[in-house]
Amino acid sequence: MIVVDCPPELQIARMMADRGWTREDAESRIAARASREDRLAIATHVIDNTGTPDQLRDRVVEVFVSLRADA
């Protein structure tokens, strides 16, 4: 399982900035998901999403190449 991860506070900040949500809306959405700990525990690949969009894209490409090589 591939998990894209960043700290909850960063998720909240992005939801508020990018989507115009309130803090309460963002926190509610996060609470409705599986916990970060649960997702990371079952991850076979973790994609860090704390950096720039370019850094995220580079990490996605790395995981994709790795998965293709294993296929």
Order of alpha helices (4+ residues) and beta strands (2+ residues): beta-alpha-alpha-alpha-beta-alpha
